[in-house]
Amino acid sequence: MRTSGSRLAGPGHVVDAAELLERLAALPAEPLITAVTLAELAAGPLVADEESERAARQAYLQQAEADFDPLPFDADAARAFGRVAASLRRARGGRRSRAGVERSGGSP
């Protein structure tokens, strides 16, 4: 949560968009999000099929923008994400395309 315009110091729990939307009531005492989470939330209203869903997603985005000072997602974080994502994909025996569709074998 925002504190005097500065980032929170100390241990925290970085939450992604899915966790933020699905488990708002169960968030840690001091949740942290990254700029990627805001990017995911920003895409939500743009891809919603129904106006009511678009409005709900826009409200979530605006609330997150008001409540959180997102952590940057820098090159080190991107490389760490790549390692974790690759490991998970190998463990599942499948691959994901850029659109996030699960595939078995082949190239993305």
N, C-alpha and C positions, 0 to 999 in steps of 0.2 A: 504494500500500500504506500502511497506517497507520504513522505515525511520531510517536511521543510524543503521540498524541491531537490532532495538528495537521494541517492540510492541507499537502500537498507544495508547495514553492515552486519556481518556475522552470518551464522548458519541460517539456511532457509530451504525452501522446497520449490523448485522450478516446476510450474504446471504447464501442460500444453492445452491447446484449445478444447480438445475433447474432454479432458478432466475438468477444465474450468466450466464448461457448459453442463456436463452431466453430474458433477459432484460439488456444486457450489456450497452446499451445507457442510460438506465434509472437508473443506480446505484446511490446511494447516493454519496455525495462529498467525503466521507471517508469510503468506504465499508470495512467491516471486514468479514473474513471467518474463519471457524474452521477447525481443522484437519479432521473432518468428511467430509467436502466438498471436500477436496483434495482426500480423500479416494474414494468418489463417482466418482470424475473426473478420478481417476486412473483406476477405473474399466471400464470406458467407452470404451477406445480403445481395451480392452481385449474381450469385448463382441460384438463389432461391426461386422455385417455380411459382409459389403462391405469394400473394401480397401479404397475407398474415404472417407467413414464415419470414418473409423479407423484413417486415417490421420488427419481429421478435429478434432476428439476428442483428439488425441495426441497433436495437436497444442493448443487446449484449456487448456489441462492439463499443458503443458510446460509454457504457458503464465501465468496461475494462480500461478504456482510455482515461476515464476520470479517476479510477481507483488505483491504477498501477503505474509505476515508473519502470518501464521494461528494461531488462538487462540487454546490452548489445549482443548481437549474434555475430561474432567476428570470425576471422579465418581459422583460429584455433578451434572454436566451437564447431565450425563447419566440418573440419577434418575429423573431430571426435564423433560428430553425428554420422559421418560417412562410415567410420569404422563400426559403430554400433549397428547401423542399418544393414551393412553388408553381412555382419555376423548373424543378425536375426534372419535375413533372407536365406543365408546358407543353412541355418538351423531348420528352417521350414522347408527346405528343398525346393523352393520356388523363387521367382524373381518378380519384381514389380516394374511395370512400365513407368514412364514419367507421369502418367495420369493416375498412378497408384493402383492399377488393376493387377491383381495377383495372376501370375503366369507360371507355368511349369516348364523349365528348360528354355532353351533359345536365348536370344539376346533381347534387351529392352527396346 
